[in-house]
Amino acid sequence: MTLDQFRRLAETWGGDVERWPAPTREAARKIAASAEGALVLEEQGRLDRLLAVVPAIEAERADRSSLLVLQKLASIQEEQPQPWHRRLLRWPALVPAASFACSVMAGVWLAGVAPLEQPSSDALSVVSSVFDVYAIGYGSVQ
């Protein structure tokens, strides 16, 4: 066992070698007999003693703190999950981007589906030729 391994074990298991895992105790006792090992165990022993002190807390203060924590937890309302379309509308750039995409799709559709062979000055005939299925040959007349 090296001094670094000994130090890691002391930081993990504390300053008492008897609390360490059994396979490491014999090698740890040999290193603990050296000056460096004793110094490491002394540092960890001070930390162990510091952590072993139980703070004195009044029962009323603990009860009051517990009650405040429980009241805070009870006041938190669980959010209802939003439907997917509501979550998408939270993104500020989504609506303009979707509008642009729809416009592009409509333009491509109009350019491909309704090419006008003879330009017409009448707006109604242009609109009816675009939206009239029979005029573009997709429907069948019965």
Secondary structure as UniProt FT lines:
FT   HELIX           3..13
FT   HELIX           17..19
FT   HELIX           22..32
FT   HELIX           35..52
FT   HELIX           59..75
FT   HELIX           84..89
FT   TURN            92..93
FT   HELIX           94..113
FT   HELIX           123..131
FT   TURN            133..137
//
